Amino acid sequence: MESGPAIFAGAVFALFGAGLAVWTATRLRQGLPVAHGVRPAASATLAGVAALAALAAGAWCFLQL
């Protein structure tokens, strides 16, 4: 992978994953739903898994440099 696209993709994945993790944690700390119309445990789990997957994809992109 060329370094320019790898850096861009890694940054996008890392920022999205970090933003989603912070947003999910903030919503849970305030006692607000993560997703409307879904059980709180299921929506928090799914959002947490998506955040970790995005952070892992960002790390993988940065490791390809």
Backbone as CSV, one residue per row, in Angstrom:
resi,resn,N_x,N_y,N_z,CA_x,CA_y,CA_z,C_x,C_y,C_z
1,MET,0.850,-1.166,0.000,0.000,0.000,0.000,0.898,1.231,0.000
2,GLU,0.566,2.187,-0.811,1.350,3.419,-0.843,1.144,4.184,0.455
3,SER,2.130,4.984,0.815,2.075,5.633,2.124,0.993,6.709,2.217
4,GLY,0.735,7.453,1.147,-0.286,8.502,1.201,-1.677,7.973,1.494
5,PRO,-2.164,7.008,0.691,-3.483,6.444,0.988,-3.542,5.706,2.326
6,ALA,-2.446,5.076,2.726,-2.444,4.359,4.006,-2.578,5.338,5.163
7,ILE,-1.883,6.459,5.076,-1.975,7.462,6.141,-3.382,8.046,6.190
8,PHE,-3.959,8.362,5.031,-5.309,8.932,4.994,-6.333,7.946,5.547
9,ALA,-6.286,6.703,5.068,-7.252,5.696,5.525,-7.071,5.418,7.012
10,GLY,-5.826,5.320,7.467,-5.580,5.080,8.887,-6.100,6.207,9.754
11,ALA,-5.903,7.449,9.292,-6.396,8.592,10.053,-7.921,8.619,10.107
12,VAL,-8.556,8.316,8.982,-10.026,8.307,8.945,-10.580,7.239,9.874
13,PHE,-10.044,6.021,9.782,-10.515,4.941,10.656,-10.260,5.268,12.128
14,ALA,-9.076,5.782,12.434,-8.739,6.081,13.823,-9.628,7.188,14.384
15,LEU,-9.851,8.244,13.617,-10.716,9.329,14.094,-12.160,8.868,14.263
16,PHE,-12.657,8.080,13.314,-14.030,7.576,13.442,-14.157,6.659,14.648
17,GLY,-13.215,5.742,14.822,-13.269,4.813,15.953,-13.187,5.528,17.287
18,ALA,-12.280,6.492,17.379,-12.141,7.246,18.627,-13.392,8.090,18.892
19,GLY,-13.907,8.722,17.864,-15.121,9.531,18.035,-16.313,8.691,18.456
20,LEU,-16.467,7.537,17.839,-17.578,6.657,18.188,-17.430,6.134,19.606
21,ALA,-16.216,5.801,20.013,-15.989,5.306,21.375,-16.293,6.393,22.404
22,VAL,-15.845,7.613,22.144,-16.101,8.720,23.080,-17.589,9.029,23.138
23,TRP,-18.245,9.066,21.991,-19.678,9.360,21.955,-20.474,8.282,22.698
24,THR,-20.131,7.015,22.471,-20.837,5.920,23.141,-20.632,5.991,24.649
25,ALA,-19.395,6.221,25.073,-19.115,6.307,26.510,-19.845,7.487,27.143
26,THR,-19.900,8.600,26.453,-20.597,9.777,26.978,-22.085,9.507,27.118
27,ARG,-22.678,8.899,26.096,-24.113,8.591,26.171,-24.414,7.625,27.315
28,LEU,-23.553,6.619,27.490,-23.782,5.655,28.565,-23.607,6.302,29.933
29,ARG,-22.602,7.165,30.070,-22.349,7.826,31.351,-23.515,8.732,31.732
30,GLN,-24.149,9.363,30.743,-25.278,10.252,31.012,-26.593,9.501,31.154
31,GLY,-26.574,8.208,30.881,-27.785,7.405,30.981,-28.729,7.579,29.807
32,LEU,-28.220,8.100,28.699,-29.034,8.300,27.507,-28.878,7.110,26.566
33,PRO,-29.874,6.861,25.716,-29.755,5.721,24.801,-28.692,5.967,23.737
34,VAL,-28.007,4.905,23.351,-27.013,4.986,22.284,-27.731,5.000,20.935
35,ALA,-28.786,4.197,20.817,-29.612,4.175,19.614,-31.074,4.109,20.055
36,HIS,-31.918,4.887,19.438,-33.326,4.919,19.811,-34.042,3.680,19.287
37,GLY,-34.877,3.089,20.139,-35.686,1.952,19.747,-34.960,0.619,19.835
38,VAL,-33.782,0.604,20.425,-33.002,-0.628,20.557,-32.656,-0.795,22.030
39,ARG,-32.535,-2.042,22.474,-32.169,-2.273,23.873,-30.830,-1.599,24.162
40,PRO,-30.693,-0.957,25.308,-29.451,-0.230,25.626,-28.200,-1.101,25.605
41,ALA,-28.302,-2.311,26.127,-27.121,-3.179,26.158,-26.703,-3.581,24.754
42,ALA,-27.676,-3.884,23.903,-27.356,-4.303,22.541,-26.764,-3.158,21.728
43,SER,-27.331,-1.969,21.869,-26.818,-0.843,21.084,-25.437,-0.414,21.559
44,ALA,-25.199,-0.449,22.860,-23.881,-0.088,23.379,-22.829,-1.117,22.965
45,THR,-23.205,-2.380,22.983,-22.283,-3.435,22.569,-21.940,-3.305,21.099
46,LEU,-22.933,-3.100,20.266,-22.692,-2.976,18.832,-21.852,-1.742,18.515
47,ALA,-22.131,-0.636,19.176,-21.345,0.581,18.956,-19.911,0.387,19.446
48,GLY,-19.730,-0.302,20.542,-18.388,-0.571,21.057,-17.587,-1.472,20.126
49,VAL,-18.245,-2.487,19.599,-17.576,-3.384,18.651,-17.205,-2.632,17.375
50,ALA,-18.092,-1.783,16.899,-17.794,-1.001,15.692,-16.636,-0.039,15.941
51,ALA,-16.584,0.562,17.125,-15.476,1.473,17.452,-14.153,0.719,17.510
52,LEU,-14.154,-0.433,18.139,-12.929,-1.233,18.204,-12.497,-1.720,16.829
53,ALA,-13.452,-2.092,15.989,-13.118,-2.535,14.637,-12.511,-1.400,13.821
54,ALA,-13.049,-0.198,13.963,-12.503,0.946,13.242,-11.111,1.292,13.747
55,LEU,-10.895,1.233,15.055,-9.567,1.493,15.601,-8.563,0.427,15.151
56,ALA,-9.010,-0.822,15.077,-8.130,-1.889,14.605,-7.793,-1.705,13.127
57,ALA,-8.767,-1.287,12.331,-8.507,-1.037,10.906,-7.537,0.128,10.738
58,GLY,-7.668,1.156,11.553,-6.742,2.272,11.502,-5.330,1.847,11.884
59,ALA,-5.220,1.038,12.913,-3.902,0.530,13.328,-3.288,-0.331,12.234
60,TRP,-4.096,-1.164,11.590,-3.595,-2.012,10.518,-3.082,-1.149,9.353
61,CYS,-3.814,-0.098,9.013,-3.368,0.795,7.935,-2.039,1.460,8.281
62,PHE,-1.896,1.896,9.533,-0.648,2.538,9.930,0.507,1.533,9.970
63,LEU,0.221,0.275,10.274,1.272,-0.738,10.298,1.742,-1.124,8.903
64,GLN,0.967,-0.804,7.883,1.344,-1.127,6.508,2.358,-0.145,5.932
65,LEU,2.685,0.908,6.649,3.625,1.914,6.150,5.027,1.370,6.079
